[in-house]
Amino acid sequence: MIRLREILDPDLRLRIRDAIARRRGMSPAAVPEWFEMDDADFVDLLNDIRDGGESDDLDPLDRPYDPRM
């Protein structure tokens, strides 16, 4: 398990927080520092960042169901 506050690189922490918020359809400011993700979720977020992220024009309700989120 990885907590957001345990990511030491401030740029990476900000990018991960933005990716989490984009996936959940919320503001990055609403993602707490203690937010915890498992290794698979962390890798998925890193892949989203590498690939340019999800399209912002998709409504969160239109995305496929992901039981991990």
C-alpha positions as CSV (number, residue, x, y, z in Angstrom):
1,M,0.0,0.0,0.0
2,I,1.2,3.5,-0.9
3,R,-0.1,6.7,0.7
4,L,0.0,9.9,-1.2
5,R,2.1,11.6,1.5
6,E,4.8,8.9,1.1
7,I,5.6,10.0,-2.4
8,L,8.6,12.2,-1.9
9,D,8.8,13.9,-5.3
10,P,6.4,16.9,-5.1
11,D,5.8,17.0,-8.9
12,L,5.0,13.3,-9.0
13,R,2.7,13.7,-5.9
14,L,0.8,16.5,-7.7
15,R,0.5,14.5,-10.9
16,I,-0.8,11.4,-9.0
17,R,-3.3,13.6,-7.0
18,D,-4.5,15.1,-10.3
19,A,-4.9,11.6,-11.8
20,I,-6.8,10.3,-8.8
21,A,-9.1,13.4,-8.9
22,R,-9.7,12.9,-12.7
23,R,-10.6,9.3,-12.2
24,R,-13.0,10.0,-9.4
25,G,-14.5,13.2,-11.0
26,M,-13.5,15.4,-8.1
27,S,-11.3,18.4,-7.3
28,P,-7.6,17.6,-6.7
29,A,-7.9,19.6,-3.5
30,A,-10.4,17.1,-2.2
31,V,-7.9,14.2,-2.4
32,P,-6.4,13.9,1.2
33,E,-2.7,13.4,1.9
34,W,-3.5,10.1,3.7
35,F,-5.2,8.7,0.5
36,E,-4.0,5.1,0.2
37,M,-3.8,3.0,-2.9
38,D,-2.6,-0.5,-3.6
39,D,0.4,-1.2,-5.9
40,A,-1.9,-2.1,-8.9
41,D,-3.8,1.2,-8.6
42,F,-0.5,3.1,-8.3
43,V,0.8,1.4,-11.4
44,D,-2.5,2.2,-13.3
45,L,-2.1,5.9,-12.3
46,L,1.5,6.0,-13.4
47,N,0.4,4.5,-16.8
48,D,-2.3,7.1,-17.1
49,I,0.2,9.8,-16.5
50,R,2.7,8.3,-19.0
51,D,0.0,7.9,-21.6
52,G,-1.3,11.5,-21.2
53,G,-4.2,10.7,-18.8
54,E,-7.8,10.0,-19.5
55,S,-9.8,12.3,-21.7
56,D,-11.2,15.2,-19.8
57,D,-14.3,15.4,-22.1
58,L,-15.6,12.1,-20.6
59,D,-18.2,12.4,-17.9
60,P,-17.1,10.3,-14.9
61,L,-20.5,8.4,-15.1
62,D,-19.7,7.4,-18.7
63,R,-16.5,5.6,-17.9
64,P,-16.5,1.9,-17.5
65,Y,-17.1,0.5,-14.0
66,D,-13.9,-0.1,-12.1
67,P,-14.5,-1.9,-8.7
68,R,-11.1,-0.7,-7.4
69,M,-12.2,2.9,-7.5
